[in-house]
């Protein structure tokens, strides 16, 4: 992915950037969150990733902004029920982890179940 650009910068340039320089490139909502600093849980996650970069890490930090340090890592993001495995790609930079682990899934209704009214078992032809 040598041709990937993030706000006009190459992937290698973004990886070498300091956190302060990266903050200037992301949208305002994420920029404000980054200037406040990392929460305790986010710091713990970053420390775990630095210790074991190739391991799979689980987290509940859905509001954490994806920084260049997280690129090419595999993270399990909690969606309220289970951990969704997500590979962090360059296109995800500046977004939040929770955007990639959806909390709601599409429901599919089928035929009426046991105990339904008698009229609900008839399906109209059109």
C-alpha positions as semicolon CSV with decimal commas, in nm:
position;residue;x (nm);y (nm);z (nm)
1;X;0,000;0,000;0,000
2;X;0,269;0,248;-0,093
3;X;0,022;0,475;-0,272
4;X;-0,202;0,531;0,035
5;X;-0,230;0,896;0,137
6;X;-0,370;1,032;0,463
7;X;-0,447;1,404;0,429
8;X;-0,174;1,435;0,164
9;X;0,089;1,248;0,367
10;X;0,228;0,908;0,276
11;X;0,187;0,611;0,508
12;X;0,556;0,614;0,601
13;X;0,537;0,986;0,687
14;X;0,231;0,930;0,906
15;X;0,399;0,640;1,087
16;X;0,703;0,858;1,167
17;X;0,491;1,154;1,285
18;X;0,470;1,255;1,646
19;X;0,131;1,237;1,811
20;X;0,107;1,619;1,817
21;X;0,161;1,638;1,440
22;X;-0,092;1,361;1,379
23;X;-0,351;1,544;1,593
24;X;-0,335;1,838;1,353
25;X;-0,449;1,614;1,065
26;X;-0,759;1,453;1,218
27;X;-1,112;1,600;1,237
28;X;-1,201;1,844;1,514
29;X;-1,406;1,606;1,732
30;X;-1,125;1,350;1,743
31;X;-0,864;1,626;1,777
32;X;-1,035;1,760;2,090
33;X;-1,055;1,412;2,239
34;X;-0,685;1,351;2,170
35;X;-0,581;1,683;2,324
36;X;-0,757;1,584;2,648
37;X;-0,527;1,282;2,660
38;X;-0,584;0,911;2,683
39;X;-0,804;0,760;2,953
40;X;-0,658;0,505;3,192
41;X;-0,807;0,214;2,994
42;X;-0,670;0,351;2,667
43;X;-0,323;0,387;2,821
44;X;-0,338;0,026;2,943
45;X;-0,435;-0,092;2,595
46;X;-0,146;0,098;2,435
47;X;0,098;-0,047;2,689
48;X;-0,026;-0,401;2,617
49;X;0,009;-0,342;2,243
50;X;0,364;-0,208;2,288
51;X;0,463;-0,514;2,496
52;X;0,313;-0,772;2,257
53;X;0,261;-0,610;1,915
54;X;0,161;-0,927;1,732
55;X;-0,091;-1,054;1,990
56;X;-0,470;-1,020;1,977
57;X;-0,587;-0,760;2,230
58;X;-0,942;-0,720;2,361
59;X;-1,081;-0,385;2,468
60;X;-1,395;-0,204;2,574
61;X;-1,248;0,134;2,465
62;X;-1,484;0,199;2,176
63;X;-1,424;0,576;2,191
64;X;-1,046;0,550;2,139
65;X;-0,918;0,729;1,828
66;X;-0,711;0,511;1,595
67;X;-0,354;0,642;1,587
68;X;-0,065;0,533;1,362
69;X;0,077;0,316;1,641
70;X;-0,227;0,085;1,608
71;X;-0,180;0,018;1,235
72;X;-0,164;-0,349;1,131
73;X;-0,272;-0,469;1,475
74;X;-0,559;-0,707;1,548
75;X;-0,792;-0,580;1,819
76;X;-1,109;-0,727;1,967
77;X;-1,360;-0,447;2,018
78;X;-1,655;-0,513;2,248
79;X;-1,994;-0,448;2,091
80;X;-2,199;-0,500;2,406
81;X;-2,230;-0,874;2,366
82;X;-1,903;-1,009;2,228
83;X;-1,563;-0,901;2,102
84;X;-1,551;-0,830;1,729
85;X;-1,210;-0,896;1,573
86;X;-1,092;-0,597;1,370
87;X;-0,770;-0,558;1,171
88;X;-0,660;-0,195;1,187
89;X;-0,593;-0,066;0,833
90;X;-0,456;0,270;0,714
91;X;-0,803;0,383;0,600
92;X;-0,919;0,368;0,964
93;X;-0,677;0,637;1,088
94;X;-0,854;0,918;1,273
95;X;-1,173;0,717;1,325
96;X;-1,284;0,563;1,652
97;X;-1,262;0,192;1,734
98;X;-1,637;0,165;1,798
99;X;-1,718;0,258;1,439
100;X;-1,591;-0,082;1,326
101;X;-1,775;-0,299;1,579
102;X;-2,146;-0,247;1,520
103;X;-2,372;-0,278;1,823
104;X;-2,689;-0,362;1,632
105;X;-2,740;-0,624;1,369
106;X;-3,006;-0,663;1,105
107;X;-3,303;-0,867;1,222
108;X;-3,491;-1,104;0,997
109;X;-3,851;-1,186;1,059
110;X;-3,978;-1,524;0,948
111;X;-4,309;-1,704;0,965
112;X;-4,530;-1,639;1,269
113;X;-4,426;-1,840;1,572
114;X;-4,615;-2,067;1,807
115;X;-4,905;-1,890;1,978
116;X;-4,955;-1,633;1,706
117;X;-5,309;-1,537;1,612
118;X;-5,488;-1,745;1,353
119;X;-5,503;-1,461;1,102
120;X;-5,126;-1,401;1,111
121;X;-5,045;-1,741;0,963
122;X;-5,198;-1,648;0,627
123;X;-4,951;-1,466;0,408
124;X;-5,103;-1,253;0,132
125;X;-5,016;-1,352;-0,225
126;X;-4,902;-1,005;-0,319
